[in-house]
Amino acid sequence: MNTTAHAGGRAVVLGGSIAGLLVAHVLADAFDEVVVVDRDELPDAAVPRRGVPQDRHIHALLARGQQVLEELFPGFTAGLVAAGAPTGDLLADVRTCIGGHLFARRTSGLTAVSASRPLLEAEIRKRVRERPGVRLVARCDALGLAVTPDGRRVCGARILRATDGSAGQVLDADLVVDATGRGSRMPRWLADLGVEPPEAEQVRIGVRYATRSFRLARGRLEGDLAVLHGPTPARPRGGALAAVEGDRHVLTLFGMLDDAPPLDPDGFIAFAGTLGSPEIARAVRDAEPLSDPVAHHFPYAVRRRYERAGLPDGLVVVGDASCSFNPVYGQGITVAALQALVVRRAVCSGWSGRTRRLQRGISAAAHPAWNLATGADLAFPEVGGRRTAAMRVAGRFVARVQAGAAGDPAVAAAFVRVTGLVEPPTALLRPGVVVRLAAGWRRGTSAVRTGPVAVGGTRAGSS
Ligand SMILES: Cc1cc2nc3c(=O)[nH]c(=O)nc-3n(C[C@H](O)[C@H](O)[C@H](O)COP(=O)(O)OP(=O)(O)OC[C@H]3O[C@@H](n4cnc5c(N)ncnc54)[C@H](O)[C@@H]3O)c2cc1C
């Protein structure tokens, strides 16, 4: 990229999953060398990894995430398609039921790409590995930070390679990026240096996942890519059945508030039948199972306020290590991609080396998604947290929009642009949306629903 300023000699990225790979990709525009270390294997193939236990479960790529990945890696979506991932339109080709309302459908112009999480990561890894100047080091554990004698600047990372049986060593760096995910030990490492760890905001949601792959009879979903059922306060359960590469479908079921989907085959299907519409259960009941159900427990969402901590220079924190969202909203990869854009802007516009300012930008990139997710989580009365009057008003308005989306595909399209992080929530206040909502209320097609959902989506055709 010809606008890039030269930023420094070496950047070290701790963690080589999606957030680490994306940030390595943009740093390679400005640093002579970018070293990515991961304690796990980093294979070429699209296979599950021990270091990313969540990769057995459905990973939605939000519309904005797809756009940013395409911007960072031109031809990214085509690469996924070449590997077998089905694509389609986010609204026209996906049966979406949110807030108990089955959305009306039309072409939204937003791309849904339905790849497994291992394929998404492998496609990114392949492209980052191809970059001159980037080195991926597998089976290498990050143990902590190295700082200058005055303690004010991070000047490297302490690492331990599993391969050579050696003692730990320091990998010198002009910039260290923590991308070690939700389990990041950065708060501990900072405390070891005498730095106050960041304040952590938690929202206890008790999300329990169970996932199983199937081969469905051809045409079972009538050409649709996926069926999504979001949870509601009255029924805090949901699920998603999605076509992925390899002619497979992955079904992820979840319960909030520690309502765990059973892992035995009959209990799993029975849980799928309680989502408010029988279509997911019906689709998989006679399907060929390709795996056993696997579980994942996600007790709380957490945002660590690194932008407010007095971080030493030369260090930033990205991805789930900084902010780990309720996974049911599918935001993590997209936020990691948005954070990579922030880093790219910083290193391309004459890198000042001022990492505190950069951390503020990185953290800010996560705020809109965090506000959307926690706003939705706090609609569940059992979820603890402060609810402001503004949040209650917003919650009632969003419920109206979801109801309106059932009868009006233009309202549905506006809503999925917001949840896809393509537009801010204020886009729902545009006259075009509000007028349509009001018309829906007058027609009586926008009543907020509490009962079961009718099966089958409305296709209103393209617009
Ligand atoms: C159940 C579940 C479902 C999800 N669904 C979605 C979804 O639908 N859509 C979406 O966008 N996001 C989803 N997410 C979030 C998504 O998985 C993450 O946001 C995404 O993987 C980016 O995370 P990351 O790269 O920061 O961390 P991770 O993907 O967790 O990776 C951390 C990496 O750091 C390595 N590592 C850890 N510690 C060390 C160490 N000490 N030294 C060296 N390496 C280390 C690990 O081996 C791993 O490779 C989901 C998460 C969960 C838990």
The ligand as an ORCA input file, in Angstrom:
! r2SCAN-3c Opt
* xyz 0 1
  C     -19.338    -20.327     21.169
  C     -18.873    -19.130     20.377
  C     -19.503    -18.802     19.190
  C     -19.100    -17.683     18.475
  N     -19.778    -17.333     17.351
  C     -19.373    -16.271     16.633
  C     -20.044    -15.905     15.444
  O     -21.072    -16.484     15.072
  N     -19.555    -14.857     14.721
  C     -18.461    -14.149     15.140
  O     -18.065    -13.203     14.455
  N     -17.820    -14.464     16.280
  C     -18.237    -15.496     17.027
  N     -17.564    -15.827     18.168
  C     -16.379    -15.035     18.553
  C     -15.181    -15.446     17.688
  O     -14.872    -16.798     17.899
  C     -13.980    -14.550     18.005
  O     -14.380    -13.218     18.084
  C     -12.910    -14.674     16.933
  O     -12.373    -15.956     16.939
  C     -11.757    -13.700     17.131
  O     -11.186    -13.997     18.347
  P      -9.646    -13.826     18.678
  O      -8.811    -14.043     17.475
  O      -9.508    -12.566     19.425
  O      -9.411    -15.011     19.731
  P      -9.521    -16.566     19.533
  O     -10.174    -16.903     18.265
  O     -10.104    -17.132     20.771
  O      -8.014    -17.042     19.410
  C      -7.030    -16.843     20.387
  C      -5.728    -17.451     19.859
  O      -4.689    -17.176     20.775
  C      -3.943    -18.351     21.014
  N      -3.386    -18.215     22.357
  C      -4.069    -18.135     23.523
  N      -3.222    -17.958     24.539
  C      -1.978    -17.919     24.001
  C      -0.681    -17.750     24.547
  N      -0.474    -17.583     25.862
  N       0.378    -17.773     23.712
  C       0.204    -17.946     22.371
  N      -1.001    -18.108     21.813
  C      -2.079    -18.082     22.617
  C      -4.937    -19.484     20.840
  O      -4.296    -20.697     20.523
  C      -5.788    -18.955     19.686
  O      -5.242    -19.303     18.437
  C     -17.995    -16.908     18.935
  C     -17.356    -17.242     20.127
  C     -17.804    -18.323     20.854
  C     -17.134    -18.644     22.165
*
